[in-house]
Amino acid sequence: MVERKALKVEDYNASYLSAGTEAKEGGRVWLLLHGLAGSANNWSGFLSYAEKYFPDQAFLALDILGHGESDSPEVRYSIGMETDFVISFLKTLKVNRVSLMGNSMGGWISMEVSKRFPTDSLVLVDTGGIPGSRPRGLQPKTTAEAKRLLSRIFCDAAWYSDEIAEKLVKSRRGRLGHVVEALLKSEGVPLSWGQIASIDKPTLIIWGSCDRLIPLSRGRALSRAITGSTMITIERLGHEPMLEDPLKFVRAVGGWIVTSREV
């Protein structure tokens, strides 16, 4: 069963989803990180299937600071600050080693975490933080602008209806909009190809063929840069494949998750 849980992480309240077995000594723990303006709920469909497909593994999906149900303090948001928050979250849970799965900005944070925290494997889903991956138009102010953004994120037109676009615009008028703006202004410099090439963990790169926010060509370049990485393209899905079609996503990553554990 997927459960919503809360945890005090230093001065902040962290909210996360938990599924699968309880983390045990020597067991595998997956931490799932969403993208900019998203939440742990982006992974809820995947988590429901993960319990069936990987019953012996623990999965945690965190609302990063300023997102979802985690605290949204008045701080200077940056990729570095979010990376610190994720590492503090893992240490508070007494997780000694982790496997990371990150989408978009969550992929960038995952790569940063893997440099500073014992990491067994990486799954990078339409990730940001790589050269040539700085999309524009992420702060829509009208329904038309929101629909254009959604059409770049999702392949299925049902995801960029007027109703969904209006909800997106409304969400940016609140605290989340300020957090997103702060992160966009202080994102920092994407990882260089040299830094990316130094990744030495088993790495799976997943890309939706319809991603018009960060195109498939960036995923292929990333795969070439990380020695020994595996690249999977999911046809007819976009920038958030785990949200657009969680069953198709879990079937795409399932074999790799099982075999990578044996490496």
Residue, then its C-alpha position, 0 to 999 in steps of 0.5 A: m500500500v502506498e502511504r503518505k508519511a511525514l518526517k522532521v528533517e532538521d528545521y523543516n517538515a518533509s512529506y513523502l510517499s512510501a511503498g514496498t517493504e520496510a527498509k531493512e539492513g542490506g535491503r535496497v531503498w529507492l528514492l524517487l525525485h520529481g521535477l520542478a513544480g511537481s510533487a511526490n504524487n507524480w510517482s504515485g502510479f508507479l509506486s502502486y505498480a512497484e509494490k507488485y513488480f518489486p515486492d522486496q524493495a523499498f520505494l520512497a518518493l519525496d516532496i522536495l523543499g517548497h513542493g507538495e506537502s513539504d515545508s515551503p520556507e522563505v529561503r534561497y532556493s537552489i539545486g545545491m540547497e535541494t541536494d542538501f535537503v535530500i541528503s539530510f532526509l536520507k540521513t534522518l531516515k538512517v538510510n545508508r545506501v540508496s538507489l536514485m530515480g529522478n525526473s527532470m530537475g529531480g534527475w539533476i538533483s539525483m546526479e548531485v546526490s550521487k556524488r556525495f552520498p553512497t549510491d548503488s544505481l541511477v535512473l535518470v528520466d528525461t533529466g535536466g542538469i545537462p548541457g542544452s537542457r534549459p527549457r523556457g516558458l516554465q511560468p505560464k500566466t495564461t491558459a494559452e501559455a499553459k496549454r503550450l507548456l503542457s503540449r511540450i511535456f505530454c504526448d497525449a492531448a488529454w493532458y493539455s486540456d483547458e481544465i488542466a491548463e487553468k489549474l496549472v496557471k492557478s498553482r503558479r499564483g501561490r507560494l509554489g510560483h515563488v519557489v519555481e521562480a527562485l529555482l529558475k533564477s538560481e539553478g546554477v550551472p548544469l553539470s559539464w560533460g566531464q562531470i557527467a562522464s565521471i558517473d560510475k554507478p550503473t545508470l539507466i537513462i529513460w526518455g519519452s520519444c515525444d518529450r518536447l521540453i528536453p528533446l530525445s537528442r539530449g538523452r542520447a548525448l547523456s547516454r554516450a557520456i556515461t560509460g556503460s549506461t543503458m538507454i531506453t526510449i518509451e514511444r508515445l510518451g513525453h517528459e513525465p512518462m511515469l505520470e503519463d502512463p505509469l504501467k508502461f513506464v514500470r514495464a520499461v524500467g522493470g527488467w533493468i531494476v531487477t538485473s541491476r540489483e545483481v550487478 
